[in-house]
Amino acid sequence: MATEINIDPVTRLEGHLGVSVSVEDGIVVDAKCSGTMFRGFETILIGRDPRDAPVLSQRICGVCHQSHRITGVRALENLAGTRVPDGARVMRNLIEAVTTVYSHALWFYALGGPDYSDAVTKNGLTRLDPITGQGYREAVANQRKLHEVMSILGAKVPHQMTYIHGGMTHQPSVEKIMQVKTRMLEVSDWVGSTANLPAVLEDKLAGKPNDYSKGHALNDVVDWAVYALSEGADKWGGGHGKYISYGVYDMADGSLFEPSGVWDGSKVIPMDEKKITEHVKYSWYTDDSGGTPASAPTPKTKHDKAGAYSWSKTPRYGTMAVEGGPLARLVIAGIDPFDLRKNLGGGSGKASTFNRTLARMQETLLLRDKIVEWLDELVPGQKTYTDFEVPEKGIGVGLWEAPRGPVGHWTEIEGKKIKRYQIIAGTTWNATPRDDMGTRGVIEEALIGVPVPDVKNPVNVVRTVRSYDPCLACTVHVMTPAGQKYSIQVT
């Protein structure tokens, strides 16, 4: 007989997520993910000046705020056919990359890492202990420095203010460039040189004591990896094994540093925005609230809908359930630094709780190195803005990547006002209910087969959920303090 385990809320993630699993013979055989807050930002934006959308929509989240702002800006620029100056391109890349490094460090030390710490497992990894661990304390200090970098480039954190339709609101100066470089060098010293990673891994496998002169974070990641492999994290959490990336980081030649694409299980195929749809059969929305984001109506709530169990809608690429996030981006880009996923995780493109986490750490090193390179591309006083005028009407699409996955903003303007707005956040691709055909959501499928030796302590369930670094604040948005239910309809 199956044992039902309900974890609601799942802690140590952004927002409110409930997970329910059925366990038979120590293995998960079924799962459901529930976003337990109503999403309302599309409704808020109707009738406003289109230039308000990036400012308001970035309030969706206090972590990925810049990702929503830039995506909303890009939707407007797409509609107007605006091309920003090169100086703005570089500064935008820097803000996004610094935010992603910050977010990945936050996840490793404060959200996901504690699942593998001595405080939870008595395995000796005390640096990963929450609050008291030395690694945790160091991470907080370095995250502050990364926030200072984002404040220098973005004016404030959270909800930075310098992205604007047409470019950036300010120009790089010698002083700002040096302030950013100083802080990034300090953070980089704490992380450790990327070139040191093979030596740190070799030392660990040889049983040598940690050499923190090669990097504090590098040693922590390697300690985690060796322990996670001993727990079998490379054997479970696979899910559908398909990925999507909208692409991120604009290059001078028009390409993307991390390209767009879809991994269909065997190969990368071009990503076509028109194949993106949202299903709502198991979501608390009316049946006509789904469809293609470029034409679907603003979602209307139906909280008493039979069979529904989430405020999240269910994005699909064609008919495929696809995973977004660091692993997806690196698989589609064909990047596996030092062949770590290939050699340790059973395959560069293999999905698992282990590889999903390892890819996040690989991307951190990759972007840290690019930040140093991109800082050298900044020219004091270079042009960062071009004139922008709101079009009379039209439809614009902004596609980008937040740390957790693909972010899309679709805006329709009529009479220079927002007629319709749609948002698909990064976690919306992962933490979804089933689609209209009954296919499980991405996290739901990843939970199938996860071992649960002790139903009173289902640690592998939350390890797998947290390997996606879910952000339900982005996926669903509004609730009332007293818990009242409301039916909202825009006419």
N, C-alpha and C positions, 0 to 999 in steps of 0.2 A: 504494500500500500504506500502511496506517495505521501511524503511529508511536505506540507506547504509552509514556506518561510516568507514572511512579509517584512521588508526593510523599508520603512517610511518614516522620516526621510533618510536617504542615504547621506551621511555626513561627509565632511571634508570634500565638498565640491561646491560649485557656485550655483545658488538657486535651490529649488525644491524638486527632488526626484524620488519617486517611490519605485521599488523593485520587488516583484513577487516571483518566487521560483518554486517549482515542484521537484522534489528530490526522491529518487528511487535507488536503492542499493548504493547510496553514497555518491550518486551522480545527478546533476541537474538534467531533467528531461523536458522541462517547459519553463518559459519565462515571460514576464510582462514588464514593460517599462511605462511608468505613468508620470507625465509632467503635470504637477498639481496646482499650477497657477495659470490664470487666464492671460493670454497674449493680446494686448490692446494697442500697440503703437501704430499699426496701420490705420486704425480708426481715428486716433488722435490727429493724424497728419492731414486728413481730408479737409480741403477748402483753404489750406494755408499757402503762403508764399513758398514756392519750391526751395528757396534758399534756407528756409527754416528746417527742412527735413534732415540734413546732416547734423545740425545742432541738437535737435530733439531726439533723433533716432540713436545717437551715440549714448544717450542716457539709458538705453536698454541694459547696459552692463557697465560695471566699474572696472572691469579687467580688459575687455576687448573694445573699449570705448572708441579708440582711434580706428579700429578696423571698421566699425559701423560708420564713423564719420567719413573716412576716405571712400568707402563704398557708396555712400549716399552722394558724395561729391562727384565721384566718377559716373554715377547714373546721370547727373545733370550735365556733366561734360560730354558724355556720350550722346545725349539728346541734342546738345547744341553744336556738336562737332568740334569741341575745343581741344587744342593740344597745348599742354603746359610747357613752360621753359625747362631747360635741362637742369637748372639749379633746383627747381621745385621737385623734379623727378628724383634727384639724389636725396634731398631732404626727406621726401616721403618714404623712400626706401629705408633710410636710417631710422626714422621713427618706428616703422613697422618692425624692423629687425630687432631693434633694442627692446621693444615691447614683447616680442616673441621670446627673446632670451630671458627677459624678466619673468614672463609667464611660465616658461618651462622650468626655471629654477624654483619658482613658487610651487609648482606642482610637485617637483621631486622632493623638496624638503618639508613642505607643509601639508600637502594633500595626499599624494600617493606613497611617498617614501615611508611614512610612519607605519604602513601596513607590513613593512619588511624590517622594522626596527627592533632593537632589543626590548623595548617597552612592550611590544606585542608578541614577539616570538622567542625572547630570551636567547638570541643568537649571537650576542656580542656587538651588534651594530649600534652602539650607543650614540654615535654621531647623528643617526637618523631619528633619535627619540624626539618627539615633539616638545617644544618649549625648552626643555633642559639640555638637549643634545648640542654638542659643540658645533656640529655641521649646520644644524638648524639656526643657531645663533649667528654663525658666520654668514649664512645665506641671507638672513634678515638685514644685516649690515650692508651686504653687497646689493641687495635688491633696492635699498634706499639710494645707493649711488646710481643705479639704473633709472630710478624714478627721477633723480636729479637731472640725468641726461635728457629724459623725456620732457622735463619741465623747461630746460634750456631750449630745446628744439620746438616744443609744443605749447609753451607758455604756462601750462599747469597740468597737474595730474591728480585725479583722473579727469577725463573729459577735456582733453587738450583742444586748443582753440586755433591753431595756425593753419590747418588744412582749410582751404577755401576754393570754391569753384573758380578755376582759372590759375590755380597754383598754390602759393603760400603767402601768408600775411607779412612775412619778414624775410630779410636776406641774411645769409651767413656772414659773420664778422670774424676777424682774427681772434677776438676774445672768446666768442662762443665756441669756435672750433677747438681752441686750446682747452677750454673748460670741459668739453665733451671728451677730448682725447685723454686728458688726465684721469677722469673717472673711469673711462673704458680700460685704460691700462691697469688701473688698480683692480678692477673686476677680473680682467684677463689673467693677472698674476694669481688671483685666488683660484680661478678655474684650472689653470695650467695650460701649457702649450699643447695644441692638438697633436703635434709630433711626438709628445711624451706618452700618448695613450697606449701604443703597443708595449712599451717598456713597463708601464704600470700594470697592465694585464699580465705580462710575463712574470713580474715579481710576485703578483698575487697567486698565480697558478703554481709558482715554485715554493710557496709558503713563506716568502720573505716578509718582514714587517713593512708597513706602509711608509713610503718615502714621500712626505707631504711637500718636499721641495719641488716635486714634479707636478704638483697641483692638488689642492685640497678637494675640489669638486671631482676631479678625475678619479682620485682614490675612492671617494664615496660611491661614484657610479660603478666602478669595477667591483667594489665590495658588494653592492646591491646585485650586480649581474651574476656573480658567482653564487650568491645565496639563492637568488630567484631561480637559477637553473637547477640547483639542488632540490628545490621545491617542485620542479616540473612545470614552471610557468611557460616554457616554450612548447608544451604539449597541449595546452588548452587556451580557450578564448579566441578561437579562429574566426568564427562567424561565416559570412558569405564569401570572404576572400576576394572581393571586388572593391575598387577604389575610384575616387573622383577628386580632382583638383581643378580649381578655376585658374590657377596660376597666380604668381605674385612676384613682385620686385621687377619693375620696368627697367629694361636695359636701353642704352643709347641707340642701339640698332633696331629697336622695336620688338625685340624678343623679351622673354621673361626668364629671370634667373631660375626660378622654380616653375616649370612650364605647366600649362593646362593640359588636361587629358583625362581619359578614363581607362582604367585597367579592368578588362573584362574577364579576368581569371587566367588569361594566357598571354595577353599582349596589350600594349597601349594603343588606344584608338583616339582620334580627335574628339574633343569635347564640343558638343553642339548645344548651345544654351536653349534652343527651341525644344529639345528633348526632355527638358526638366519639367516634371509635373508634381503636384501634391495630391495625396489621397487623404480622405477624411472619414472613411467608413467607421473607424474606431476612435475618432476624435470628437470632442464635444462641440462640433460645428454642424451647421446645416449641410445637407448633401451637395448643395450647389456652391459651397465655399472652397472646393478644391479646384484642380485644373492647372493650366499653364500659368505661371506667375505673370507673364506679360499681358494676359487677358482675363484672368480670374477675378471675380468681384472681391471686394473687401470682405473678409470672413465674418459670418454671423453666428453667434453662439447658440447652442442647443444643449444645455446642461443635463437634460433628462433623456438624452438620446440613448436608445436601447443598444447595448453591446459596446458602447464607447467607454474608454478608460483613460484618456489623456487629453490635455489641452494642447499637446504638440500635434501638428499635422505630420504627414509622412511623405517626405520627398522621395522621388524615384528618378532614375535616369533611364528613360524608356520604361522598361519593365524591371530593371535591375535595382536591387537594394545595394547601394554602394557606400563604402566607408570613407569619411573624410578625416583629415588631420595630418600630423607629421609623417606617419608611416605611408599614408597615401601619397603625400607630396614627394617623398624620397623614392618610392617605387616608380611613380610616373616619371620622375626626373632621371631614373636609372642611377641613383646615387646610393652607395653603401660604403661609407668611409671605413677603410681597413678591412672590408669584407666581414664586418662583425656580425651582421644579421645572417649572412651566408654561413659563416663558420660556427657561430654560437647558437643562432636561432633556427637553424634548419633550412634556411633559404632567404635570399634577399627580399623576395616578394611574399614570403609566408606571413600570414596574419596569426598573431598569438598575443597573449597578455605580455609576454616577454619582449617580442619584437616591437610591439607598439610603444613600449616604454623605452627600449633601446633606441628606436628611431628618434624619439623626442630628444634624447641626449646627443645623438649624432647631429641632429639639426642645430642644436645649441652651439656646438663647436663650429659647424659650418657657417652659421650666421655671425658668430663672434668674429671669425676671421674676415668675413665680408664687411663687417662694420668698420674694421680697421682700414680695409682697402677703400671703402666708399668715403670715409672721412677725408682721405687724401684727394678725393675728386672735388671736394667743395672749394669754391673760389670765393674769397671775401668780396662782398658787394655784387656778386653776379645776379642777374635778373631771375626772379622767382615767380612773377605774376604776369598774366596777360589779361586784357580786358574781357569781361564776360557779361552777357546780357541774357536774361531769362527769355526763352522762346515763347511764342504765343501758344503753341500746342505741340504735342508729340509724345512719344514714348521713349524713355531712356532706361538703359540697363547698366548697372554697375556690378562688376564681379571682382572679387578679391579673396584673399585668404587670411582669416584670423588665426591665431596660434592653434585653435582647436579644430579648424576646418573651414570649408568654403562658405563665404558670406555673399549673398546676392541681394541687391536692392533693385526693384522695378518701380519706376514712377511714370504716371501718365498725367500730362499737364493739359489743361484746357482753359483758355482765357487767362493765361499766366498764373493759374492756381492749380493745386494738386487735386486731380479728379479721383485718382486711385493710387494706392501704394501697396507694395508687397515686399516682404522681407523673408528670406530664408537664412537663418543663422547657422554657424558652424555645427553646433551640437544638434540642430534640428535634423541633420542627415543621420545622426547616430542614435540619439535617444528617442526613437519614435515607437509608436504602436504599430500593429500590423497594417499592411496596405489593403486595398480593396479586394485583392485576391487571397488574402489571408496569410501572405508571406510575412514572417516575423521581421521586426525592425532589426537594425544592425546590432545593437547591444543585446537585444533579446536573443538573436541567433548565436552571438558569441558566448552567451552563458550556457548554451546546450553542451553537455559533456563536462562541464567544470566539476572537479571533485569536491565533495563536501563530506569529509570524514566525520565531522562533528556538527550536527544540525544546530546545536546551540551556539556554535561559533563559526559561521559560514564565511571565513576570512577570504577564501578564494573567490567567492562571489563578488565581494566589494573590491578585491584587487582587480578583477576583470572589468567591472564597471568603471573604476577610477582610472584604468589604463587609457580610457578615452578622454580623460580630463573633462567630464561633462560640465557645461555651463547652462543650466536651466534658466538663469536670469535672462539669457539671450533668447532661449527657445520659447518661453512663455513669460508673461510680464505683470499682470495686475491681479491683486486679490484685495479683499476687504478685511479690516482688522477683526471684525466679528464673524467672518466666515459666511456672510449672506450670499446667496446665489442671485445673479442678475442675468436677464436675457437682454443682450444689446444688439440693436439692429440699426444700421445706417441707411437712411432713405434719401 
